[in-house]
Amino acid sequence: MGHREDLLEGAKKCLVEKGFVGTTARDIVKASGANLASIGYHYGSKDALMTEAFLAVIQEWGDQFTSGVTGEGGSLERFRSVWDGVHAGHEASGPVWAASMEVALTRDRLPELRALLAASQGEGRKGLVSMFTGVPEEDLTEEDLRTAGAFYQALLNGFMLQWLFDPASAATPAELTEGMRRAVAAMAKAGPGEGSAS
C-alpha cells in the first residue's frame, strides 16, 4: 500500500477506536506509519480524511450483508432480510454510529466535517433504497433519494440510536418488520388522504 491507502486504513482504525472528535492527526500518523504532511498532501485536511474513512467503513459494513439479502424488492421479506443483516452487524458498527452521532451533536463546532458528511448523504440514501427495493443505484432518481431514501435513512438512524442508547430495548428485525406491516395496513385502510403523493 502507498501512503494514501495507509492513511485511510489508519484513519478507519482511529475512527472505530477514538471517534471523530477524539482522533488527532498525530493519532492517524501513528496508526498508519505515514508522516504528518502526507495527510494534507493526499486528503487536504484531517477532517476530509476522517470523512473518507467514515464512508469507507460504512461501505464495508453494508457490503457484509447486502449479498445475503433475500426477497423480492419492496417486499416485507426483503425488508426483514435487510434488518436481519443490519442487526447482525450492529455491535461491530456501534463505534462508527457513535462517531456519526458525535459529529451530529457537535453542531457548529466542526462545520467542515459536517459539510463533508452532509454532501455524502445522497450516496448513503442511494445504497439504502437499492438494498430495500432491489432497484439498481444507477436507475434511482433524485425524487427516490429525497423520499424513499430519506425514509430508510431515518429508520436506520433511529435503529442505531435505539441500540446505542439501550440495546436491551432496541427493536428487533421481526419487530421492525411487524411495525412496517402495521403502518402500511393502517394507511391502506385509511385510503388516500389530503397531501398524499400521487
N, C-alpha and C positions, 0 to 999 in steps of 0.2 A: 504494500500500500504506500501511497505518497502522503505528503504532509496534509493535503486537503482531506483525504479519507481518514487519516489518523486523528485529525482534529474532530471530525464528525463522530467517530467512534468514542473518543474521549468525552465529547460533549454529551452524547447519549448516556454514557455511564454516569456522568455527574448529574444529569437531569434526574435520573432514577434515584440516585443516592442523596442528592442535596436539594433538588428542586431548582426552579428558575432563579429565584432571588438569592438563595444560598450559594449558588455557584459563581465563583470568580473566574476571571480569565486565567489566573495562575493555577486554579484547580484543573481547568481544561488542559493546560500545558502539561501539568504533572501527569494527568491521566492518559494523555496522548503521546507524550515523548517529543512533541513538536516544540517550537520556540514561540515566544510571545508575539513577535512581529508577524508570524505566519497567520495569525487569526485575522488581522486587518488585511493582509495581502490576499488571502483566499476568500474571506467572507465579508469584509468591510467592517464588521463590529462583532463583539461578543453576543449581543442580542440577536443579530442576524444568524449567527452560527447556532445559537440555542434554539431559535425558531426552526431552523432546518432540522436540527436534531429531534425536536418535538414531532415534526411532521414525519420524519423517518421512523420514529418509534411507533407512532400511530399507524403508519402504513404496515409495518411489520406485524403489529398486533392484529390488524384487520386481516392480513394475509393468513394468519394462523387458523382462522376458522371459516373464511369465505369458501374455501374448497369443499368444506363439509356441509354447506347449506343445501337443504333439500326442499322439495315442494315447488309447486307452480308459482311463478312470480305474482305477488299480491295476495296469495292465499294465507289463511291462518296457519297452515302447516309451515309455510316458509317464514312467516313472522315468528313462530315459535322456534324454528330452527336457527334463525339469526340470534335470537335472545339466548338460546342454549349456548351458542358459541361465545357470545359476549360474557355470559355468566361464567363459563368455564375458564375464561382468561382474566376475570376481574381482579383476582388477587395479584397477579403479576403486573397488571396495568394500573393498579391502585396508585403507585407513586407518580405515574405520568399524569393521571387525572387530578391528583392532588396538586401537581405543579401547574396544571392549567387553571384550576380554581384559584391558586395562589396569584397567578397573573391577573385573573379577572378581578380579584379583590384588591389589587394594588391601585385600581382606578387610574389616576393621572400620574402616578409616580414612575411608570415605565411606558411612556407614550410611544416610543419607537417599537418596542416589543409588542405592545397591544395592537399597533397598526399593522405590523407584520403578520400577527396571528389572525387579525380580522380579515386581512387580504386572503388568507388561506381557507376561509370558511366555505367558499364555493366548492373547492376541491373535496373538502370533507363531506359536504352535502351530496355532491355528485356520487361519491362512493357509497354513501348510505342508501340513496334512492336506488342505485343499481343493485345493491345487496338485497333489499326488501322486495323490489319489483321484478328483478331479472332483466331489466332493460339495460342494454349496453350504455356505458357512460357517454360515449360519443353521440348517442341518439337523444340525450336528455336536453330539454330546453331550459332557458333561464326561468321560465314560469315553474317548471318542475322543481327546480332548486329552491325557488322562493316559497313554494307551497309544501310539497311533499318533503323536500329536503329539510326545510326548517322544522317541520313536524317531527321527522325521525330524529333530527339532531336534538330537539327538545326532549324527546323520550330518552335518548341515550344519555344526555347530560343529567336528566333527572334520576335515571337509574344509578349512575355513578355517584351522584351526590347522596342519594339514599344509602348506598353501600359505604361510602366514606364516613358518613355520619353515624350509622348504626347497622352493621352488616346483618345482625340478627333480625331486624325488622324490614330489611330491604325486600322488595318484591322479587319473587322467583320468576323464571321464564313462563311457567304454567300460569301464574297469577297475572302477569302482564298480558299474556295471550287471552285469558278469560276476560280481563278488563277491556281489551280491544274488542272482543266479540260482543260484550255487553254494550259498549259505547256505540258500535255500528248498528246493533239491533235496535237500540233506543232511537237513534237518528232515523233509521229506516221506518220505524213505527210512527215517528212524528211527521215524516214526509218532508218535502222541500219547504223551506220557510223563507222568510224575508232575509235577504242578504246571502242566499245560497249561491254557490259558484256554479253557474250553468252557461 
